[in-house]
Amino acid sequence: MVAKSDIDLIARHLDLLPPNPVIVEFGPWLGSISVHLAKAGQLHAVDNFVWTKDHARRVPDVLDPGDSFQALYEAVLKKRGLKAAVHVTPFADFVWNGPKIDLVVIDGPKTVEGMIEILSKLIGHVGEDTIILIKNALNPSYPEVVLTFHALMRREALIASEIEGPVGSNMLACRVGPAFADLAEIAENAPEEEQSPEAQADDAFLLAEIQRRLTKLDWPGAYDHLSKMSPSLRMLTAWDEVEGRLDLSPEAQEDLAVFSDIYAFHHGSAGIQPGSIAYGRSAAQAMRAYWLNNADKPWRGTSFRPEILSKAFDYGYMSWPSKIQEHIRDKDIIDIGCGPGLHGIGYLVGGARSYVGLDPIVKLDKDRVKNLTAKCKEPFGWTPNEIAELIEPWKITPKLSYELPEERMFDVATLHNVTEHLLQIEDVFRDLSLRLRPGGVMIYNHHNFYTWNGHHLPPKSISAIKPGDPKQKEMMDWAHIAFDPPPEHYISRGLNRIMLDDLIALTEKYFDIEFSEEIPTRPENGALRITDGIRNRYPHLTDRDLLTQNLFCIARVRI
């Protein structure tokens, strides 16, 4: 079908032609363009004029597939007092023996081979003032054709017309360039050539590159090109045809399904605001949140690793970042006691600008991590070193904060269930107050030592109690508070036993607390096992001390 925008573009170029120009039209079908061309000059129509099944579908009950529609075409022109010299031939067999051609119109080559076959017929019969108009050359549904045309113009086989096509037109308007005779060679090498900035800003070209990357299973490259596209329903529609032509292995179908979802989300997400997706609910939501929240990041596409995001979600590392995402978006994050750094994946999903995790005991070449969902240690599939190679703004190191370069500053410091482990906690808080930029915040979730399972040892829940276990008896029902651990014991080595009021006072020494919440212990974590006997055993502690599971705090650095 010929759009009004195409007719308008053709009409504007007809005005540039010399008197009585020579015009060659390839693929005239029923003459919707021919009637305009024939009025302007000597029209030559080239086609095999065979009615196809597609013709019969679009215009039913006119001719049977296989019939010639030459007479029907000529009748359309004759009805308007027009005529054309008809060349009944396949494009591959066409030979031009006439004078120099002033205007060429080609209706919709859908393959690079077909396009080059037609253009090659013109070599020696056109000049630098010859205008070439090609319908569908900019149609994103034919990305290989789009990619090749960009190469032909970049190498000056074709020169873009000074008359720009209207928005939404798929027709390319150009003139013959000085390298026109080399167009076949240029087209052959087009997929591997470095593309110009102009091409990379063109959505149709970007879709062509996406298809090329996907055929090579270059998923980061495909996501990188998707990230550069402007959201467009037109591009969304074009994807259906492109996806249908992809012939990927069965093993790649799951990756393709994820790509298709993100592609559709990208082009349909206009108006959705960053931070609006609660990404702790599903892996798919986490992927969408990453894409939405990092729209302005240059690394969004190349660092998008669906398999890592999905695994981090499955292991429970999205819930905490999702909870605090309003504080981390577009911020540089320092994460104290990060372990393998998987919360950092969640921070990037929330739109963090960069992530640095610190933990002096982290093993950068080991992939065994705590599965927060299954509550056990399992292989993650990627070591911290491998994740850092794949995700650009994500880094962890076995250092302490004061060992970082002095000029390295951050916007947010996070400590998730870490404050209870810091034996030199005041030194850490003091250093963080100096590491944060003006207005920076520290966010922590503190696991209270004085609650039922504050010992971090078995049993951590009521369901984990093993009656008669002597090790559990040492910790059970607040016995850990009075327990006097030897120096090598975990409590001596790994827990600072700081009280809630002391932690709050220390926080206020260096920060202004903006929000704090004391989260009570739940029944499954021992809340109902408190007795007056236990209270009498610890007269210096209140029920608040004994029955507060966590302290969640957001504090802003004091200027």
Salt bridges, closest charged atoms under 4 A:
ASP6 OD2 - LYS135 NZ 2.94
ASP8 OD2 - LYS4 NZ 3.03
ASP54 OD1 - ARG57 NH2 2.52
ASP54 OD2 - ARG58 NH1 3.22
ASP102 OD1 - LYS100 NZ 3.31
ASP129 OD1 - LYS100 NZ 3.21
GLU162 OE2 - ARG175 NH2 3.26
GLU192 OE1 - ARG212 NH1 3.84
GLU192 OE2 - LYS216 NZ 3.41
GLU193 OE1 - ARG154 NH2 2.49
GLU193 OE2 - ARG155 NH1 2.60
ASP202 OD2 - HIS150 NE2 3.40
GLU209 OE2 - ARG212 NE 2.93
GLU209 OE1 - ARG213 NE 3.31
GLU209 OE1 - HIS225 NE2 3.62
ASP218 OD2 - ARG213 NH1 3.06
ASP224 OD2 - LYS228 NZ 3.61
ASP261 OD1 - ARG288 NH2 2.76
ASP296 OD1 - LYS297 NZ 3.20
ASP330 OD1 - LYS297 NZ 3.00
ASP332 OD2 - ARG353 NH2 3.26
ASP332 OD2 - ARG437 NH1 2.98
ASP411 OD2 - ARG353 NH2 2.96
ASP411 OD1 - ARG437 NH1 3.06
GLU420 OE2 - HIS421 NE2 3.74
GLU420 OE1 - HIS446 ND1 3.75
GLU420 OE2 - HIS456 NE2 3.39
GLU426 OE2 - ARG430 NH2 3.87
GLU426 OE2 - LYS509 NZ 2.55
ASP427 OD1 - ARG430 NH1 2.99
ASP431 OD2 - ARG435 NE 3.67
ASP477 OD1 - ARG529 NE 2.68
ASP501 OD1 - ARG544 NH2 2.99
ASP512 OD1 - ARG558 NH2 2.98
GLU514 OE2 - ARG556 NE 2.60
GLU518 OE2 - ARG544 NH2 2.86
GLU524 OE2 - ARG522 NE 3.48
ASP532 OD1 - ARG535 NH1 2.99
ASP543 OD1 - ARG535 NE 2.79
